[in-house]
Amino acid sequence: MTDGSGVRFRDRDRLARTPTHETALDCLAAGIEAALPERLIRDAVSVRGESLRIEGTDGAVCEYDLDAYDRVSLLGAGKATAGAAEAVAGVLAEGGRPIDEGLVVTDQSPDEPDGDSVDEPSANGIEGLPGDHPLPSERGVESTRRVLDAAERAGPDDLVLAVITGGGSALLAAPADPLSVDALRGLTSALLASGASIDEINAVRKHCSAVKGGQLARTIAPATTATLAVSDVIGDPLDTIASGPTVPDRSTYADALAVLDRYDLDVSAAVRERLRAGADGEVSETPTAGDPAFGRSTAVVVGNGRTALDAAASAAGDRGYEPLVLSASVRGEAREAGTTHAAIAEECVARGSPIEPPAVLLSGGETTVTVEEATEPGTGGPNAEFVASAGLALAEGPLADGERADNGSASRVVVASVDTDGLDGPTDAAGGVADAATLDPDAARDALARHDVSPLLDDADALLRTGPTGTNVNDLRAVVVENRDDG
């Protein structure tokens, strides 16, 4: 949840029980605030005279002569797209060229980051259309058809600004013929529980869709397309962010089939038949590099996880801690990553390596939770599982006795982790925070075995809640390590 002053953790005073906890929360809040789409767009987009200028995080610059286009429209989808689209439209309006049409599929209203999607256009002409995440829905399909209709209306002398952010894969839903929404929901659910990587998940989703994998660009052509992406994917591959609706696709039907086989996924017969037909050449592939659909198309990333990490590092420095970014690309099982981060923090306390305390260890990326087939899924996303695992490791490590003796009044190491969109999996929490004294080890082991860590953290007053933040640049973690001589 955000207001004019930025991101707020609910019950922050209670959560910030020690200065160490307070530092962890401040670093996370600073990272999320830096990645809010309004800030990203104001830094990346400008109108100078009649020229629209878009600068990517890699320094790439694209410029467009607005006088050369009959119409300027804005289309998009994703969790951060409401705010990003509004900001883009605002820059254009201030520059004297308001957009002619704006449609975005999101789980938020453009003017109200915590509200429901609405059909009335905003002051800058953005119409928010309803969709659902993480599973596609009937209303999302209807909203996507409106986006596709607008894309088809674009003429050769029009400019289409495509604002694409994380979460767009589920929100921008258009089942490929003859698939149903129910088939897509079942497929998506199976993929998300399988432990497959985001590249593997999206290879399948692209080939069961009529909009993903460059197919929106194919519909927009021959109009000019300028894509502005906020990345929630490690490495910022444009064809993976929201399943790359406006960029060339590198995956194939054969790749999609291989994912189903690799994870032994139980999907509908219609899905398998669709993918087999594509692999046999009976259905056209998604467009690749060199396709005419991309002849007048550019794409840049305007914000990513590194944006949040840099801001979190600055916040740590402002509080007198030495920041160290371990990696912006942490992946794999959440519980394993949690144990590793705890071990690095313990090494800092014991030997001052890899950095001398007081320090804040930071990381980004996206971990996963693999639910075994025989296990009934509990509640809690990757960030909650990361924190529970780290808390358990600290509770059983060399720092445990001292912290329990302090009855929680002092903490040498505090681990905190959030999903920057404010929703860690199918829960109302963004993540969690823990130290060596937060969790009972037996209860933590049991909860981790059942993938049911949210109740565990909630009972320990260790869940972090923000509500939807309006951005989405993957996960953000802060591990605060106090001076080795401090209690």
C-alpha positions in Angstrom: 0.0 0.0 0.0 1.3 3.4 -0.9 0.4 7.0 -0.1 2.0 10.3 -0.7 4.8 9.4 1.7 5.6 6.0 0.1 5.3 2.4 1.0 3.9 1.4 4.5 4.2 -1.9 6.3 1.1 -2.5 8.3 1.8 -2.6 12.0 5.3 -1.3 11.3 5.8 -0.1 14.9 5.2 -3.6 16.2 7.3 -5.3 13.5 10.2 -2.9 14.1 10.8 -4.4 17.5 14.6 -3.7 17.5 16.7 -1.2 15.5 17.9 -4.1 13.5 14.4 -5.0 12.4 13.7 -1.3 11.7 16.7 -1.2 9.4 15.5 -4.2 7.5 12.1 -2.7 6.9 13.5 0.6 5.9 15.7 -1.0 3.2 12.8 -3.0 1.8 10.5 0.0 1.8 13.2 2.1 0.0 13.6 -0.5 -2.6 9.9 -0.8 -3.4 9.4 3.0 -3.5 12.3 3.4 -6.0 10.6 0.9 -8.3 7.1 2.5 -8.2 6.2 2.9 -11.9 5.5 6.6 -11.6 9.1 7.2 -10.5 10.5 4.9 -13.2 8.6 6.5 -16.0 9.5 10.1 -14.9 13.1 9.1 -15.1 12.8 7.3 -18.4 10.3 9.2 -20.5 10.3 12.8 -21.7 8.9 15.0 -24.4 11.2 17.6 -25.9 9.6 19.7 -28.5 7.8 17.3 -30.8 10.1 14.4 -29.8 9.2 11.6 -27.5 12.3 10.2 -25.8 12.5 6.8 -24.0 15.6 5.7 -22.2 16.2 2.2 -20.9 18.0 1.0 -17.9 20.9 -0.1 -20.1 21.3 3.5 -21.5 19.6 2.7 -24.8 17.5 5.6 -26.1 14.6 5.5 -28.6 13.1 8.7 -30.0 9.9 9.3 -31.9 8.8 12.4 -33.9 5.2 12.8 -32.6 4.3 15.0 -35.5 4.9 12.0 -37.8 1.9 10.0 -36.4 -1.8 10.4 -37.0 -2.7 8.8 -33.6 -0.9 7.8 -30.5 -2.4 5.0 -28.4 -1.3 3.1 -25.3 -2.0 -0.5 -24.7 -0.6 -2.7 -21.9 -1.0 -5.3 -19.2 0.6 -6.2 -15.8 0.6 -5.5 -12.1 2.6 -2.3 -12.5 0.9 -1.2 -15.7 -1.8 1.0 -14.2 0.7 3.4 -12.6 3.2 3.2 -15.5 0.5 3.8 -18.1 -0.8 6.8 -16.2 2.7 8.2 -15.9 3.4 7.8 -19.6 0.1 9.4 -20.6 0.8 12.2 -18.1 4.2 13.0 -19.7 2.7 13.1 -23.2 -0.2 15.4 -22.0 2.3 17.7 -20.4 4.3 17.8 -23.6 1.2 18.8 -25.6 0.4 15.5 -27.2 -2.2 13.6 -25.1 -2.9 10.0 -26.1 -5.8 9.3 -28.4 -6.7 6.0 -26.7 -5.5 4.0 -23.7 -6.4 0.5 -22.6 -4.6 -1.5 -20.0 -5.4 -4.9 -18.3 -4.5 -4.8 -14.7 -5.7 -5.8 -11.2 -5.8 -2.1 -10.2 -7.4 1.1 -11.2 -5.0 3.6 -12.9 -5.9 6.3 -10.3 -6.2 4.0 -7.3 -3.3 1.6 -6.7 -5.3 -0.3 -4.1 -8.7 -0.2 -5.8 -10.7 -2.3 -8.2 -10.3 -2.0 -11.9 -12.8 0.4 -13.5 -14.0 1.1 -17.0 -14.1 4.9 -16.8 -11.0 6.5 -18.4 -8.6 8.4 -16.1 -7.9 12.1 -16.4 -5.1 11.2 -18.9 -7.2 8.9 -21.0 -6.2 5.5 -19.5 -9.1 3.0 -19.3 -8.3 0.3 -16.8 -9.7 -3.1 -17.7 -10.1 -5.9 -15.1 -8.0 -9.1 -15.1 -6.9 -11.7 -12.6 -3.6 -13.0 -11.3 -2.0 -15.6 -11.0 -4.7 -17.5 -12.9 -6.4 -16.2 -16.1 -10.1 -15.5 -15.9 -13.1 -14.9 -18.1 -13.1 -11.2 -17.4 -9.4 -11.1 -18.3 -10.1 -12.7 -21.6 -12.8 -10.1 -22.4 -10.5 -7.3 -21.4 -7.7 -8.8 -23.6 -10.1 -8.9 -26.6 -10.7 -5.2 -26.2 -6.9 -4.6 -26.3 -6.6 -6.8 -29.4 -9.4 -4.9 -31.1 -7.6 -1.6 -30.4 -4.4 -3.1 -31.8 -6.2 -4.1 -35.0 -7.5 -0.5 -35.4 -3.9 0.9 -35.4 -3.0 2.2 -38.8 0.3 2.4 -40.6 0.8 6.0 -39.5 0.0 5.4 -35.8 2.3 5.0 -32.8 1.3 2.4 -30.2 3.0 2.6 -26.8 3.0 -0.9 -25.2 3.4 -0.7 -21.5 4.3 -4.2 -20.3 5.0 -5.3 -16.7 5.2 -8.4 -14.6 2.0 -10.3 -14.1 0.9 -9.6 -17.7 1.1 -13.3 -18.6 -2.0 -14.0 -16.5 -3.7 -10.7 -16.9 -3.4 -10.6 -20.7 -5.3 -13.8 -21.4 -6.4 -14.9 -24.9 -6.7 -18.7 -25.3 -5.5 -20.0 -28.6 -8.1 -21.8 -30.6 -9.6 -24.3 -29.5 -8.6 -23.8 -25.9 -10.9 -22.6 -23.2 -10.2 -20.4 -20.2 -10.7 -23.4 -17.9 -8.0 -25.2 -19.9 -5.6 -22.2 -19.4 -6.4 -22.0 -15.7 -5.7 -25.7 -15.2 -2.4 -25.4 -17.2 -1.3 -22.3 -15.3 -2.0 -23.9 -12.0 0.0 -27.0 -12.8 2.9 -25.0 -14.2 3.1 -22.8 -11.1 3.2 -25.7 -8.7 5.7 -27.7 -10.7 8.9 -25.9 -9.8 9.5 -25.0 -13.5 11.5 -21.8 -14.3 9.7 -18.8 -15.6 11.3 -19.3 -19.0 9.8 -22.8 -19.1 6.4 -21.7 -17.8 6.2 -19.0 -20.4 7.3 -21.2 -23.3 4.1 -23.2 -22.6 1.9 -20.2 -22.0 3.0 -18.5 -25.2 2.1 -21.5 -27.4 -1.4 -21.7 -25.8 -2.2 -18.0 -26.4 -3.3 -15.7 -29.2 -1.5 -12.7 -27.8 1.7 -13.8 -26.1 5.1 -14.4 -27.7 5.0 -11.5 -30.1 1.5 -12.0 -31.3 0.3 -8.6 -30.0 3.0 -7.0 -32.1 1.8 -9.0 -35.1 -1.7 -7.6 -34.6 -0.5 -4.0 -34.2 1.7 -4.1 -37.4 2.2 -2.2 -39.6 1.8 0.6 -37.0 4.9 1.6 -35.1 5.3 -0.1 -31.7 7.3 1.2 -28.8 7.4 -1.2 -25.8 8.3 0.1 -22.3 8.8 -2.9 -20.0 9.2 -3.0 -16.2 11.0 -6.3 -15.6 10.2 -8.9 -13.0 12.4 -11.5 -14.5 16.1 -12.3 -13.8 18.3 -10.8 -16.6 15.4 -8.8 -18.1 14.8 -11.0 -21.2 12.1 -9.0 -23.0 10.6 -12.2 -24.4 9.9 -13.5 -20.9 8.5 -10.4 -19.3 4.7 -10.9 -19.4 5.4 -13.6 -22.0 6.7 -11.1 -24.4 3.6 -10.0 -26.3 5.4 -7.4 -28.5 8.8 -8.9 -29.0 10.3 -11.9 -31.0 9.8 -15.3 -29.4 12.8 -17.7 -29.0 10.7 -20.6 -27.8 8.9 -23.2 -29.9 6.0 -25.7 -29.6 8.6 -28.4 -29.2 10.1 -26.5 -26.2 6.6 -26.3 -24.7 5.9 -30.0 -25.1 9.3 -30.8 -23.5 8.3 -28.8 -20.4 5.2 -30.8 -19.9 7.2 -34.0 -20.2 10.0 -32.8 -18.0 7.7 -32.1 -15.1 5.2 -34.8 -15.9 2.4 -32.3 -15.9 -1.3 -33.4 -15.9 -2.9 -31.0 -18.4 -6.0 -31.2 -20.5 -6.0 -33.2 -23.7 -6.8 -30.0 -25.6 -3.6 -28.4 -24.5 -1.5 -31.4 -25.5 -3.2 -31.7 -28.8 -2.6 -28.0 -29.5 1.1 -28.3 -28.7 1.6 -31.5 -30.7 -0.1 -29.9 -33.7 2.3 -26.9 -33.5 5.3 -29.2 -33.1 4.1 -31.1 -36.2 3.9 -27.9 -38.2 0.1 -27.9 -38.4 -0.2 -24.6 -36.4 1.9 -21.5 -37.2 4.8 -20.7 -34.8 5.0 -17.6 -32.7 6.8 -14.8 -34.6 10.6 -14.8 -34.3 13.3 -12.2 -35.0 13.1 -11.0 -38.6 9.3 -11.4 -38.8 7.7 -8.4 -40.5 5.7 -7.8 -37.3 8.8 -6.3 -35.8 9.9 -4.2 -38.7 8.8 -1.0 -37.0 9.0 -2.1 -33.4 11.4 -1.2 -30.5 11.5 -2.3 -26.9 13.3 -1.1 -23.8 13.3 -2.0 -20.1 12.7 1.1 -18.0 12.9 -0.5 -14.5 14.0 -3.8 -12.9 15.1 -5.5 -9.7 18.4 -3.7 -9.8 16.5 -0.4 -9.4 15.1 -1.7 -6.0 18.5 -3.1 -4.9 20.3 0.1 -5.5 17.8 2.1 -3.5 17.9 -0.5 -0.7 21.7 -0.2 -0.6 21.5 3.6 -0.3 19.0 3.3 2.5 21.4 0.9 4.4 24.3 3.4 3.9 22.2 6.2 5.2 21.6 4.3 8.4 25.4 3.6 8.9 25.5 0.1 7.5 27.8 -1.2 4.7 25.6 -2.6 2.0 26.6 -5.6 -0.1 24.5 -6.8 -3.0 25.0 -10.6 -3.0 23.2 -11.1 -6.3 20.3 -9.7 -8.3 19.6 -13.1 -9.7 19.0 -15.5 -6.8 16.8 -18.4 -8.0 16.1 -22.0 -7.1 14.2 -23.3 -4.1 13.2 -20.7 -1.6 14.1 -22.8 1.5 17.6 -23.5 0.2 18.2 -19.8 -0.6 17.0 -18.9 3.0 19.5 -21.3 4.5 22.3 -20.0 2.4 21.6 -16.3 3.2 21.5 -17.2 7.0 24.9 -19.0 6.6 26.5 -16.0 5.0 25.2 -13.7 7.8 26.7 -16.1 10.4 30.0 -15.9 8.6 29.9 -12.1 8.8 29.3 -12.3 12.5 32.0 -14.9 13.1 34.8 -13.7 10.8 33.8 -10.4 9.2 33.5 -12.1 5.8 32.5 -11.4 3.1 31.9 -8.0 4.7 32.6 -6.6 8.2 29.5 -5.7 10.2 27.5 -3.6 10.7 26.3 -4.5 7.2 23.2 -5.2 5.2 23.3 -8.1 2.7 20.9 -7.6 -0.2 19.7 -9.8 -2.9 17.0 -9.9 -5.6 15.7 -12.5 -8.1 12.9 -15.0 -7.9 12.9 -18.2 -5.9 10.4 -21.0 -6.2 8.5 -23.4 -4.1 8.1 -26.9 -5.5 5.0 -28.7 -4.0 5.4 -32.4 -4.0 2.5 -34.2 -5.8 1.4 -36.0 -2.7 1.5 -32.8 -0.5 -1.6 -30.8 0.0 -0.5 -27.2 -0.6 -0.6 -24.9 2.5 -0.4 -21.1 2.5 2.7 -19.0 2.0 4.7 -17.9 -1.0 8.4 -18.1 -1.8 9.3 -15.0 0.3 7.6 -16.4 3.4 9.2 -19.8 2.9 12.6 -18.1 2.4 12.2 -16.2 5.8 11.0 -19.3 7.6 13.9 -21.3 6.3 16.4 -18.6 7.2 14.8 -18.2 10.7 15.1 -21.9 11.3 18.7 -21.9 10.2 19.5 -19.0 12.6 17.6 -20.7 15.4 19.7 -23.8 15.1 23.0 -21.9 14.4 25.7 -20.4 16.6 23.7 -17.1 17.3 20.6 -18.8 18.7 21.5 -19.1 22.4 22.6 -15.5 22.8 19.5 -14.1 21.1 17.1 -16.3 23.1 18.8 -15.1 26.3 18.0 -11.5 25.2 14.3 -12.4 24.9 14.2 -10.7 21.5 15.4 -7.4 22.8 18.5 -7.5 20.6 19.2 -9.2 17.3 22.6 -9.7 15.6 21.0 -10.9 12.4 17.5 -10.1 11.0 16.3 -11.6 7.7 13.5 -9.9 5.7 12.1 -10.7 2.3 9.2 -9.4 0.2 7.7 -9.7 -3.2 7.8 -6.1 -4.4 4.3 -6.3 -5.7 3.1 -6.8 -2.1 1.6 -10.2 -2.7 3.8 -13.3 -2.0 1.9 -16.0 -3.8 -1.8 -16.7 -3.1 -1.7 -14.8 0.3 -2.4 -11.3 1.5 1.2 -10.9 2.8 4.2 -9.5 1.0 6.7 -11.7 2.8 8.2 -11.9 6.3 10.9 -11.0 8.8 12.7 -13.2 11.4 15.7 -13.5 13.6 17.2 -16.4 15.5 14.5 -16.1 18.3 11.4 -15.7 16.1 10.4 -19.2 15.4 10.2 -22.5 17.3 12.5 -24.9 15.4 10.1 -27.9 15.6 7.1 -25.8 14.4 9.2 -24.3 11.6 10.4 -27.7 10.3 6.8 -28.9 10.2 5.5 -25.9 8.4 8.3 -26.0 5.8 7.6 -29.7 5.2 4.0 -28.9 4.5 4.7 -25.6 2.6 2.4 -23.9 5.1 4.6 -21.2 6.6 2.2 -18.2 6.5 0.3 -19.3 9.7 3.7 -20.0 11.4 5.0 -16.5 10.6 1.6 -14.9 11.4 1.5 -16.5 14.9 5.0 -15.1 15.5 4.0 -11.6 14.4 6.5 -11.9 11.5 4.4 -11.5 8.4 5.0 -8.4 6.4 1.9 -6.8 4.8 1.7 -3.8 2.5 -1.2 -4.6 0.2 -0.7 -4.2 -3.5 2.2 -1.8 -4.1 1.5 -1.0 -7.7 4.9 -2.2 -8.9 6.5 -5.6 -9.6 10.3 -6.0 -10.0 10.6 -9.5 -8.4 11.7 -10.3 -4.9 13.8 -8.1 -2.5 15.7 -9.4 0.5 17.6 -7.6 3.3 19.7 -9.4 5.8 20.9 -7.0 8.5 24.1 -8.0 10.4 25.1 -6.0 13.5 28.6 -5.5 14.9 30.3 -8.6 16.1 30.9 -7.1 19.5 27.3 -5.9 20.0 24.7 -7.9 21.9 
